């Protein structure tokens, strides 16, 4: 047996066939038997549509809203108004030379920022624009204003070093075409970033923080910074403690605390077990969970292929998880030892509860693998969508199969995909969703390494939803770009997937943490 099948050293819920999973009952496997029993019990078809959001509102107590910080952006316009002097150079490059020019530019910037805010699919606040003729004036005008990101419109003037701090994020916007052209369009690289030498200086910015003309390039950078801001310092409850897959992952909790500043809240099983006993003894809670399960199974596109009590118990477990997160003042949770320990306590598996929580906007991960969990938090906050922690397979012929038993149904954050509810594969127990992800959907796929030194990423297209004897939610993904480089550079184990392409944003913020990023889908430079 391979080392990752050893449950003492690894808690992967999708690593091997569980003992006895294929025992025969008069020619019918145990899995086929349970599948048939569940199908008969539930009719194996959806009984009608019932909006999941309405079901939660009707059946569950009020919960705190999901946590998402608003990115506070401070725009600053630097410009100058030179005075003519005879027989000498009296003005620098640039199309803003007078107060009237500056006022027109301020109106234009305000309109552009209003449009950016309307386009943003993440929470962002643009503070009132400050206009000044140098860095000292700008600093004085800002006073004690608190913000996350400086957005510097560098039309002219000097003293940029007074404004650009290494302790926060900084962006610079420059105009070229159609103008008015900015002075720093000419000199930002040699004078500010390199201080008139060849080597870069630690200014608090690099070449990727400078945007010329394109508002879309500002928007995706702001989206990336919003994602990073929400990830750093995130509190997450670890049921059964924080861990990391395999030998290489043993240091992952420490890296998560030091690099990602994650606040890991240990919730031991010795505290979970009495909570679950009390929950199952709570008649009102059990009745509410059964009603939630009924509503869930009535949703269009959902069919049941396991025993109904497993689903009922999953909704009890979901409520217990929500209570624990509420008490910890967070909306993020992960479950260690989910292949065994939690099953006996909860009389089901954690698969369906984690899937449901992700659909409701929580961050919920199996396995407590902090090699990959930071990538899931980051990708969730960049994309604004649920993410799918998965086991990868061997890339071949530009295809890789990704699978796990805890996939969200609302992968686009809105519409639930068709789903079969089966047993968890290895244990042939409990309730786990087989989510039929959208064929043709472009995805972001992140491959973190054990040491968090250099991740790999690629864009892909979902081309199949197979039904192999592996974890229940399964997708075949066609790799965009250099699949040979992906094969050669793969490190770590678990991957993270989301709908949409967010590779630019991911690479941009990883660089700010000193983490390399190989985007194998990026066009090759000749």
VENPE-V478229 format. One record per helix or strand. SS is the DSSP state (hx for helix, st for strand). FROM is the first residue (numbers start at 1). TO is the last residue. If there is no record, write none. Layout:
ss=SS from=FROM to=TO
ss=SS from=FROM to=TO
//
This chain:
ss=hx from=3 to=5
ss=st from=24 to=25
ss=st from=28 to=29
ss=hx from=30 to=42
ss=hx from=52 to=59
ss=st from=71 to=78
ss=hx from=99 to=119
ss=st from=124 to=132
ss=st from=134 to=134
ss=hx from=135 to=142
ss=st from=149 to=154
ss=st from=158 to=158
ss=hx from=160 to=163
ss=st from=169 to=174
ss=hx from=184 to=193
ss=hx from=207 to=209
ss=st from=210 to=212
ss=hx from=215 to=231
ss=st from=235 to=239
ss=st from=243 to=243
ss=hx from=247 to=249
ss=hx from=252 to=258
ss=st from=263 to=267
ss=hx from=269 to=281
ss=hx from=283 to=298
ss=st from=302 to=304
ss=hx from=308 to=328
ss=st from=332 to=335
ss=hx from=341 to=346
ss=hx from=351 to=359
ss=st from=363 to=366
ss=st from=369 to=369
ss=hx from=373 to=383
ss=st from=388 to=392
ss=st from=396 to=396
ss=st from=399 to=404
ss=st from=419 to=424
ss=st from=429 to=435
ss=st from=442 to=447
ss=st from=454 to=464
ss=st from=473 to=479
ss=hx from=483 to=489
ss=st from=495 to=499
ss=hx from=503 to=512
ss=st from=516 to=519
//
